[in-house]
Every structure is written in C-alpha cells, then in structure tokens.
Amino acid sequence: SEPADELDLAPLHASFRAFVHELPPRDREALLLTHYEGLTQAELAVRLGVPVSTAKSRVQRARARLAEALAACCT
C-alpha cells in the first residue's frame, strides 16, 4: 500500500462533497454551519431560529447519514 501522503484523495473529496450535497437542505445547512463556520449548537439554533434540540438533531442526523454513505462507498 502507498504511504498516506502519496495517496490521491481527490476522488474521496469529490465523493464527500456529493454526499453532503445529497443531504436534505436543513441537515446540510446545520452541518456546514457547525463544521465550516464553527458555530456551537446554541449559536446554530439562534442562526436557524430553532430550539437547540432541533439544531442538535439536524447535525446528528447529517453526521449519521454521511457516516452511512461513506461506509457504503468504502466497503
């Protein structure tokens, strides 16, 4: 096998972007705001105008769907 620093990760990045794009818009938005903008769940809830529990659920649901999609593609 190749050393990790020599692997071509472009296909994985493209697949990941595709998986994120396939998420329902509400879940995708929650995931991107927390992971790319660094919002906490409380900040996310304020930004989305929803209770903290709803914001948390959206992020958890998006993570679970991405994990399933990545597991399916990589096994």
N, C-alpha and C positions, 0 to 999 in steps of 0.2 A: 504494500500500500504506500501511497505518497505521503510525504510529510504534510501536515495541515497547512503550512504557509505556502505550499505549491499547488494546492487544490484550486480548481476553477469554481468559485462559489456563485458565479453569475446565474446559472440555472436555478440554484436554490433561492437566490434573491428574487428572481422573476416569479418563481412558484409562490413564494411567501407573499409578494405583492398581489398576485392573483387571488390567493386565499383571503387576504384582507379585503380585497375589492368585492369578493363574493359574500362577505358578511352582510347581514341586514344593516341598513344605514344607521340606525340608532346604536347598534352594538359597535359598528366600525368607528363611529364618531367618538364614543366613550373610550374605546381602546386607544385611538390615536391621540386624544387629548391627554390621557394619562401617561402614555409611553413616550410620546414625542414632544409634548408641551410640558410634561412633568407635573400636571395637576394632581393634587391629592383627591381622594374621593369626595371630601367635603367641598373642595373648590369645583370639582366636576359637577356636583349636584347643583351648586349655585349657577354655574355657567349654563347648564341644561335646563334649569328651572324645575328640577325634580327632587324628591326626597333622597337623602343619602343612600338609603337602602336600594332604591331604584338604580342609582348610579353604580353602586357596588354590583348589583345583579347584572347590569349590562356589561361591565368589564369582565366579570367572571364568566358570563356566557360566551363572550367573544374569545376569551382565552381558551375555554374548553373546546370551542369549535375549531380554533386554529390548531390546537393540540391534536384533535382527531384527524384533521385534514393532513397535517404533517406526518402523523403516524401512518396513515393510509398510503401516503405517497412514498414513504421511505421504507416500507416493509415489503 
